[in-house]
């Protein structure tokens, strides 16, 4: 089966998996043929991705690593947090069982042997600048929710390879989920609708969002010092080039820098009002260039190993002009996965006559 954004071009294709609501209700059964009215209704219900039958993707599990409950919960949290922080109130619902359930789902998703499948969104699927109506109600909260979950998934998967234990990793995952609750309020609605670069005043406000996020939790007994540090320092860098304080070296906890690297990876893979999403391979290349400067080498290695260069279920271009579908990440060589080509699985670690030219879709 193939993952796809529920746009009208899918009309006539059959669902390989049922479409579920956040409460587990079946919105569309498996096997149902999609129509334009059904696809419109799914978009209205904020369904970001559907799974359709496609013989070329048979046996490839490209499902998102977390389900609709996690996405709807994070949308609710981001929407209520933006409103509350803007009004000077403490956001409600951030320390209840829902956020703990989302964190547990993220940790479970990262516990397997396969790299996590990062989440789709209508914003990510459309991709190009100008195709997203950021003024649409819920668009900003939806984008921040997807980003929070993707960051948490990368933290959870990378933390396992860094051997972070139960005393640290669950706390980091919860912090990753709420790093940016102050983002919408810090920037304001006008900046989110801008298709060009932010101006100096907007960039200044952007740099205040770690404090805005942290202030949302002041007075809460549910947050420990380590989580507060992770939220406040997730834009700091090893070489002192980050913000808000320009901290460097041993003044930064390595685990906090893991959250920072995961946040950067996820953000660049997602579109923003002023730019399209980067290709995953370009993000990995840029992240690797920061090793030993902005982030510790072991942190970069952990993130790259966790996410892989080519996502499972992605369509890639080959050096001989053909295309293939990524079946699994390369063992040891993240840039040479196993690819299905014309119905045959080819391990590029063994077949050195082929090279990948990039991701097509």
Secondary structure, 3 states (H helix, E strand, C coil): CEEECCCHHHCCCEECCCEECCCCCEEECCCCECCHHHHHHHHHCCCCCEEECCHHHCCCCCCCCCCHHHHHHHHHHHHHHHHHHHCCCCCCCCCCHHHHHHHHHHHHHCCCCCCCCCCCCHHHHHCCCCCCCCCCCCHHHHHHHHHHHHHHHHHHHHHHHCCCCCCCHHHHHHHHHCCCCCHHHHHCHHHHHCCCCCCHHHHHHHCCHHHHHHHCCCCCCCCCHHHHHHHHCCCCCCCCCCCCCCCCHHHCCHHHHHHHHHHHHHHHCCCECCECCCCHHHHHHHHHHCECCCECHHHHHHHHHHHCCCCCCCEEEECCCCEEEEEECCCCCCCCCEEEECCEEEECCCCCCCCEEEECC
